[in-house]
Amino acid sequence: MADKNEELIKKELLMILKLNSKLNYQRKEEIKKMHAAIAERKMFTTPLGLKYMKRLEQIGKGEEILKKCILCAGDLDNHSLICTKCIKKFHALQFQEKDREPVRKSP
Ligand SMILES: [Zn+2]
């Protein structure tokens, strides 16, 4: 059970990293739409995923958000929600994951 939970956290973490590199947090409308889409699909269920969701919601509403990294809670040094240190750290993890489970290409 614990392993399964760990897998889930990892899965959500990778999804957050992917979204974080794609999204432009300056564009409120875009973030609002993304938040709605994620909420509808119930993509996130772990505390980390829900924390990320909450940030998206706040940005969409134009609320003031914490300038802290959602992963390490350190100061943010860029315009995303994850600090550069964490992005670099977890970038390696992303590639490991790809090697282990090759993405199946649809015909
Ligand atoms: Zn960080």
Backbone and ligand atoms as CSV (ligand in chain L), in Angstrom:
chain,resi,resn,atom,element,x,y,z
A,1,MET,N,N,0.827,-1.211,0.000
A,1,MET,CA,C,0.000,0.000,0.000
A,1,MET,C,C,0.863,1.265,0.000
A,2,ALA,N,N,1.888,1.224,0.827
A,2,ALA,CA,C,2.769,2.394,0.939
A,2,ALA,C,C,3.456,2.656,-0.403
A,3,ASP,N,N,3.844,1.551,-1.061
A,3,ASP,CA,C,4.507,1.672,-2.348
A,3,ASP,C,C,3.586,2.300,-3.382
A,4,LYS,N,N,2.352,1.891,-3.320
A,4,LYS,CA,C,1.375,2.383,-4.266
A,4,LYS,C,C,1.196,3.895,-4.098
A,5,ASN,N,N,1.172,4.305,-2.833
A,5,ASN,CA,C,1.029,5.718,-2.533
A,5,ASN,C,C,2.239,6.510,-3.032
A,6,GLU,N,N,3.402,5.914,-2.875
A,6,GLU,CA,C,4.634,6.543,-3.324
A,6,GLU,C,C,4.620,6.711,-4.844
A,7,GLU,N,N,4.149,5.689,-5.508
A,7,GLU,CA,C,4.044,5.736,-6.965
A,7,GLU,C,C,3.122,6.867,-7.407
A,8,LEU,N,N,2.034,6.994,-6.668
A,8,LEU,CA,C,1.041,8.015,-6.983
A,8,LEU,C,C,1.631,9.417,-6.823
A,9,ILE,N,N,2.364,9.597,-5.727
A,9,ILE,CA,C,2.988,10.897,-5.469
A,9,ILE,C,C,3.979,11.224,-6.583
A,10,LYS,N,N,4.738,10.211,-6.981
A,10,LYS,CA,C,5.730,10.389,-8.030
A,10,LYS,C,C,5.051,10.750,-9.356
A,11,LYS,N,N,3.954,10.064,-9.614
A,11,LYS,CA,C,3.207,10.299,-10.847
A,11,LYS,C,C,2.695,11.742,-10.890
A,12,GLU,N,N,2.158,12.183,-9.760
A,12,GLU,CA,C,1.633,13.545,-9.702
A,12,GLU,C,C,2.749,14.578,-9.769
A,13,LEU,N,N,3.861,14.240,-9.148
A,13,LEU,CA,C,5.010,15.138,-9.175
A,13,LEU,C,C,5.481,15.348,-10.617
A,14,LEU,N,N,5.557,14.266,-11.363
A,14,LEU,CA,C,5.986,14.355,-12.757
A,14,LEU,C,C,4.996,15.164,-13.588
A,15,MET,N,N,3.714,14.982,-13.278
A,15,MET,CA,C,2.680,15.718,-13.991
A,15,MET,C,C,2.792,17.221,-13.680
A,16,ILE,N,N,3.067,17.531,-12.428
A,16,ILE,CA,C,3.217,18.931,-12.026
A,16,ILE,C,C,4.423,19.553,-12.731
A,17,LEU,N,N,5.521,18.806,-12.794
A,17,LEU,CA,C,6.728,19.305,-13.450
A,17,LEU,C,C,6.449,19.607,-14.925
A,18,LYS,N,N,5.699,18.719,-15.537
A,18,LYS,CA,C,5.362,18.870,-16.947
A,18,LYS,C,C,4.494,20.117,-17.153
A,19,LEU,N,N,3.471,20.232,-16.327
A,19,LEU,CA,C,2.581,21.389,-16.421
A,19,LEU,C,C,3.349,22.675,-16.133
A,20,ASN,N,N,4.206,22.599,-15.125
A,20,ASN,CA,C,4.953,23.778,-14.694
A,20,ASN,C,C,5.849,24.326,-15.816
A,21,SER,N,N,6.388,23.426,-16.620
A,21,SER,CA,C,7.269,23.873,-17.699
A,21,SER,C,C,6.472,24.402,-18.890
A,22,LYS,N,N,5.208,24.022,-18.966
A,22,LYS,CA,C,4.386,24.439,-20.105
A,22,LYS,C,C,3.585,25.711,-19.850
A,23,LEU,N,N,3.099,25.838,-18.623
A,23,LEU,CA,C,2.179,26.934,-18.322
A,23,LEU,C,C,2.860,28.283,-18.168
A,24,ASN,N,N,2.149,29.309,-18.579
A,24,ASN,CA,C,2.600,30.670,-18.349
A,24,ASN,C,C,1.713,31.248,-17.246
A,25,TYR,N,N,2.275,31.360,-16.052
A,25,TYR,CA,C,1.486,31.764,-14.885
A,25,TYR,C,C,1.072,33.232,-14.913
A,26,GLN,N,N,1.622,33.956,-15.896
A,26,GLN,CA,C,1.230,35.355,-16.040
A,26,GLN,C,C,-0.139,35.472,-16.726
A,27,ARG,N,N,-0.495,34.404,-17.437
A,27,ARG,CA,C,-1.767,34.428,-18.164
A,27,ARG,C,C,-2.879,33.822,-17.318
A,28,LYS,N,N,-3.595,34.674,-16.634
A,28,LYS,CA,C,-4.636,34.219,-15.696
A,28,LYS,C,C,-5.707,33.372,-16.354
A,29,GLU,N,N,-6.135,33.779,-17.535
A,29,GLU,CA,C,-7.219,33.043,-18.205
A,29,GLU,C,C,-6.792,31.614,-18.541
A,30,GLU,N,N,-5.556,31.503,-18.985
A,30,GLU,CA,C,-5.012,30.196,-19.335
A,30,GLU,C,C,-4.955,29.298,-18.085
A,31,ILE,N,N,-4.520,29.876,-16.993
A,31,ILE,CA,C,-4.399,29.132,-15.735
A,31,ILE,C,C,-5.779,28.723,-15.225
A,32,LYS,N,N,-6.725,29.626,-15.376
A,32,LYS,CA,C,-8.096,29.360,-14.942
A,32,LYS,C,C,-8.664,28.156,-15.684
A,33,LYS,N,N,-8.458,28.149,-16.990
A,33,LYS,CA,C,-8.949,27.048,-17.816
A,33,LYS,C,C,-8.267,25.742,-17.441
A,34,MET,N,N,-6.956,25.806,-17.226
A,34,MET,CA,C,-6.205,24.603,-16.870
A,34,MET,C,C,-6.687,24.063,-15.523
A,35,HIS,N,N,-6.908,24.964,-14.573
A,35,HIS,CA,C,-7.390,24.548,-13.257
A,35,HIS,C,C,-8.733,23.838,-13.376
A,36,ALA,N,N,-9.624,24.401,-14.181
A,36,ALA,CA,C,-10.952,23.801,-14.368
A,36,ALA,C,C,-10.835,22.414,-14.991
A,37,ALA,N,N,-9.950,22.290,-15.986
A,37,ALA,CA,C,-9.767,21.010,-16.669
A,37,ALA,C,C,-9.207,19.950,-15.715
A,38,ILE,N,N,-8.253,20.359,-14.900
A,38,ILE,CA,C,-7.643,19.427,-13.945
A,38,ILE,C,C,-8.669,19.003,-12.886
A,39,ALA,N,N,-9.445,19.965,-12.422
A,39,ALA,CA,C,-10.454,19.683,-11.399
A,39,ALA,C,C,-11.512,18.721,-11.936
A,40,GLU,N,N,-11.911,18.932,-13.169
A,40,GLU,CA,C,-12.934,18.090,-13.784
A,40,GLU,C,C,-12.461,16.648,-13.908
A,41,ARG,N,N,-11.207,16.499,-14.308
A,41,ARG,CA,C,-10.657,15.153,-14.493
A,41,ARG,C,C,-10.149,14.537,-13.198
A,42,LYS,N,N,-10.178,15.311,-12.112
A,42,LYS,CA,C,-9.672,14.846,-10.816
A,42,LYS,C,C,-8.270,14.242,-10.947
A,43,MET,N,N,-7.417,14.995,-11.617
A,43,MET,CA,C,-6.065,14.509,-11.879
A,43,MET,C,C,-5.200,14.406,-10.632
A,44,PHE,N,N,-5.435,15.263,-9.658
A,44,PHE,CA,C,-4.602,15.264,-8.463
A,44,PHE,C,C,-5.357,14.836,-7.212
A,45,THR,N,N,-4.735,13.938,-6.452
A,45,THR,CA,C,-5.369,13.470,-5.219
A,45,THR,C,C,-4.433,13.536,-4.004
A,46,THR,N,N,-3.128,13.657,-4.243
A,46,THR,CA,C,-2.180,13.704,-3.119
A,46,THR,C,C,-2.091,15.139,-2.581
A,47,PRO,N,N,-1.589,15.303,-1.352
A,47,PRO,CA,C,-1.454,16.651,-0.779
A,47,PRO,C,C,-0.643,17.585,-1.679
A,48,LEU,N,N,0.391,17.049,-2.316
A,48,LEU,CA,C,1.215,17.868,-3.211
A,48,LEU,C,C,0.403,18.335,-4.426
A,49,GLY,N,N,-0.319,17.394,-5.021
A,49,GLY,CA,C,-1.144,17.725,-6.172
A,49,GLY,C,C,-2.200,18.756,-5.824
A,50,LEU,N,N,-2.795,18.584,-4.652
A,50,LEU,CA,C,-3.853,19.505,-4.224
A,50,LEU,C,C,-3.288,20.893,-3.927
A,51,LYS,N,N,-2.056,20.918,-3.432
A,51,LYS,CA,C,-1.384,22.187,-3.154
A,51,LYS,C,C,-1.156,22.944,-4.466
A,52,TYR,N,N,-0.740,22.198,-5.473
A,52,TYR,CA,C,-0.507,22.789,-6.785
A,52,TYR,C,C,-1.816,23.343,-7.370
A,53,MET,N,N,-2.877,22.543,-7.216
A,53,MET,CA,C,-4.209,22.942,-7.669
A,53,MET,C,C,-4.654,24.254,-7.019
A,54,LYS,N,N,-4.409,24.333,-5.735
A,54,LYS,CA,C,-4.810,25.513,-4.961
A,54,LYS,C,C,-4.113,26.766,-5.497
A,55,ARG,N,N,-2.826,26.623,-5.805
A,55,ARG,CA,C,-2.063,27.738,-6.368
A,55,ARG,C,C,-2.658,28.172,-7.707
A,56,LEU,N,N,-2.980,27.174,-8.531
A,56,LEU,CA,C,-3.558,27.493,-9.840
A,56,LEU,C,C,-4.865,28.253,-9.667
A,57,GLU,N,N,-5.654,27.790,-8.714
A,57,GLU,CA,C,-6.939,28.432,-8.443
A,57,GLU,C,C,-6.731,29.897,-8.032
A,58,GLN,N,N,-5.766,30.103,-7.143
A,58,GLN,CA,C,-5.480,31.462,-6.664
A,58,GLN,C,C,-5.012,32.369,-7.800
A,59,ILE,N,N,-4.150,31.827,-8.655
A,59,ILE,CA,C,-3.649,32.617,-9.779
A,59,ILE,C,C,-4.804,32.970,-10.714
A,60,GLY,N,N,-5.661,31.974,-10.978
A,60,GLY,CA,C,-6.813,32.196,-11.846
A,60,GLY,C,C,-7.727,33.290,-11.323
A,61,LYS,N,N,-7.836,33.357,-10.016
A,61,LYS,CA,C,-8.700,34.368,-9.397
A,61,LYS,C,C,-7.989,35.710,-9.248
A,62,GLY,N,N,-6.702,35.723,-9.559
A,62,GLY,CA,C,-5.937,36.954,-9.429
A,62,GLY,C,C,-5.550,37.266,-8.000
A,63,GLU,N,N,-5.542,36.230,-7.151
A,63,GLU,CA,C,-5.152,36.441,-5.752
A,63,GLU,C,C,-3.639,36.476,-5.612
A,64,GLU,N,N,-3.216,37.104,-4.556
A,64,GLU,CA,C,-1.788,37.149,-4.237
A,64,GLU,C,C,-1.366,35.741,-3.811
A,65,ILE,N,N,-0.310,35.203,-4.432
A,65,ILE,CA,C,0.138,33.874,-4.017
A,65,ILE,C,C,1.512,33.945,-3.369
A,66,LEU,N,N,1.797,32.922,-2.576
A,66,LEU,CA,C,3.087,32.824,-1.916
A,66,LEU,C,C,4.188,32.669,-2.948
A,67,LYS,N,N,5.263,33.412,-2.805
A,67,LYS,CA,C,6.397,33.274,-3.712
A,67,LYS,C,C,7.337,32.194,-3.173
A,68,LYS,N,N,6.736,31.044,-2.923
A,68,LYS,CA,C,7.507,29.919,-2.391
A,68,LYS,C,C,7.342,28.713,-3.301
A,69,CYS,N,N,8.401,27.943,-3.401
A,69,CYS,CA,C,8.386,26.721,-4.203
A,69,CYS,C,C,7.399,25.726,-3.583
A,70,ILE,N,N,6.570,25.086,-4.424
A,70,ILE,CA,C,5.589,24.146,-3.868
A,70,ILE,C,C,6.237,22.827,-3.435
A,71,LEU,N,N,7.464,22.603,-3.858
A,71,LEU,CA,C,8.128,21.356,-3.485
A,71,LEU,C,C,8.993,21.490,-2.239
A,72,CYS,N,N,9.879,22.496,-2.213
A,72,CYS,CA,C,10.806,22.605,-1.079
A,72,CYS,C,C,10.456,23.761,-0.142
A,73,ALA,N,N,9.458,24.562,-0.528
A,73,ALA,CA,C,9.020,25.719,0.264
A,73,ALA,C,C,10.077,26.818,0.361
A,74,GLY,N,N,11.120,26.704,-0.467
A,74,GLY,CA,C,12.138,27.759,-0.525
A,74,GLY,C,C,11.654,28.924,-1.367
A,75,ASP,N,N,12.427,30.010,-1.377
A,75,ASP,CA,C,12.037,31.173,-2.171
A,75,ASP,C,C,12.059,30.852,-3.661
A,76,LEU,N,N,11.071,31.377,-4.364
A,76,LEU,CA,C,11.009,31.158,-5.805
A,76,LEU,C,C,11.955,32.115,-6.520
A,77,ASP,N,N,12.734,31.577,-7.438
A,77,ASP,CA,C,13.681,32.417,-8.179
A,77,ASP,C,C,13.325,32.510,-9.662
A,78,ASN,N,N,12.087,32.110,-9.989
A,78,ASN,CA,C,11.629,32.254,-11.369
A,78,ASN,C,C,10.116,32.492,-11.366
A,79,HIS,N,N,9.503,32.559,-12.548
A,79,HIS,CA,C,8.076,32.886,-12.617
A,79,HIS,C,C,7.148,31.671,-12.584
A,80,SER,N,N,7.695,30.507,-12.290
A,80,SER,CA,C,6.822,29.337,-12.199
A,80,SER,C,C,6.506,29.080,-10.723
A,81,LEU,N,N,6.022,27.886,-10.410
A,81,LEU,CA,C,5.691,27.578,-9.013
A,81,LEU,C,C,6.721,26.657,-8.370
A,82,ILE,N,N,7.752,26.315,-9.145
A,82,ILE,CA,C,8.816,25.446,-8.638
A,82,ILE,C,C,10.161,26.148,-8.828
A,83,CYS,N,N,11.000,26.123,-7.803
A,83,CYS,CA,C,12.281,26.829,-7.897
A,83,CYS,C,C,13.239,26.104,-8.843
A,84,THR,N,N,14.216,26.833,-9.323
A,84,THR,CA,C,15.165,26.290,-10.305
A,84,THR,C,C,15.907,25.073,-9.768
A,85,LYS,N,N,16.229,25.117,-8.490
A,85,LYS,CA,C,16.944,24.002,-7.858
A,85,LYS,C,C,16.126,22.710,-7.946
A,86,CYS,N,N,14.846,22.802,-7.615
A,86,CYS,CA,C,13.966,21.632,-7.665
A,86,CYS,C,C,13.746,21.164,-9.094
A,87,ILE,N,N,13.602,22.108,-10.018
A,87,ILE,CA,C,13.396,21.733,-11.418
A,87,ILE,C,C,14.583,20.908,-11.893
A,88,LYS,N,N,15.790,21.367,-11.556
A,88,LYS,CA,C,16.998,20.645,-11.961
A,88,LYS,C,C,17.060,19.277,-11.307
A,89,LYS,N,N,16.734,19.262,-10.027
A,89,LYS,CA,C,16.789,18.027,-9.257
A,89,LYS,C,C,15.826,16.977,-9.827
A,90,PHE,N,N,14.624,17.419,-10.144
A,90,PHE,CA,C,13.610,16.467,-10.589
A,90,PHE,C,C,13.643,16.218,-12.095
A,91,HIS,N,N,14.433,17.011,-12.784
A,91,HIS,CA,C,14.592,16.804,-14.210
A,91,HIS,C,C,15.226,15.430,-14.440
A,92,ALA,N,N,16.190,15.106,-13.630
A,92,ALA,CA,C,16.877,13.815,-13.706
A,92,ALA,C,C,15.883,12.680,-13.485
A,93,LEU,N,N,15.003,12.875,-12.542
A,93,LEU,CA,C,13.986,11.871,-12.214
A,93,LEU,C,C,13.079,11.601,-13.418
A,94,GLN,N,N,12.739,12.673,-14.111
A,94,GLN,CA,C,11.873,12.547,-15.287
A,94,GLN,C,C,12.496,11.637,-16.332
A,95,PHE,N,N,13.795,11.786,-16.526
A,95,PHE,CA,C,14.457,10.969,-17.539
A,95,PHE,C,C,14.582,9.523,-17.095
A,96,GLN,N,N,14.810,9.328,-15.816
A,96,GLN,CA,C,14.859,7.966,-15.285
A,96,GLN,C,C,13.539,7.264,-15.573
A,97,GLU,N,N,12.474,7.973,-15.316
A,97,GLU,CA,C,11.124,7.434,-15.495
A,97,GLU,C,C,10.891,7.027,-16.947
A,98,LYS,N,N,11.351,7.863,-17.852
A,98,LYS,CA,C,11.181,7.589,-19.276
A,98,LYS,C,C,11.914,6.310,-19.675
A,99,ASP,N,N,13.111,6.118,-19.111
A,99,ASP,CA,C,13.899,4.940,-19.461
A,99,ASP,C,C,13.228,3.667,-18.977
A,100,ARG,N,N,12.641,3.789,-17.791
A,100,ARG,CA,C,12.032,2.612,-17.178
A,100,ARG,C,C,10.738,2.210,-17.868
A,101,GLU,N,N,9.917,3.192,-18.154
A,101,GLU,CA,C,8.638,2.907,-18.795
A,101,GLU,C,C,8.536,3.657,-20.110
A,102,PRO,N,N,8.961,3.033,-21.168
A,102,PRO,CA,C,8.903,3.718,-22.453
A,102,PRO,C,C,7.470,4.089,-22.851
A,103,VAL,N,N,7.297,5.274,-23.353
A,103,VAL,CA,C,5.963,5.728,-23.753
A,103,VAL,C,C,5.533,4.965,-25.002
A,104,ARG,N,N,4.390,4.372,-24.911
A,104,ARG,CA,C,3.883,3.625,-26.061
A,104,ARG,C,C,3.375,4.576,-27.119
A,105,LYS,N,N,3.851,4.393,-28.307
A,105,LYS,CA,C,3.393,5.263,-29.398
A,105,LYS,C,C,2.154,4.647,-30.039
A,106,SER,N,N,1.143,5.467,-30.192
A,106,SER,CA,C,-0.065,4.958,-30.837
A,106,SER,C,C,0.159,4.912,-32.346
A,107,PRO,N,N,-0.383,3.919,-32.973
A,107,PRO,CA,C,-0.156,3.741,-34.410
A,107,PRO,C,C,-0.784,4.848,-35.260
L,1,ZN,ZN,ZN,12.141,24.125,-4.595
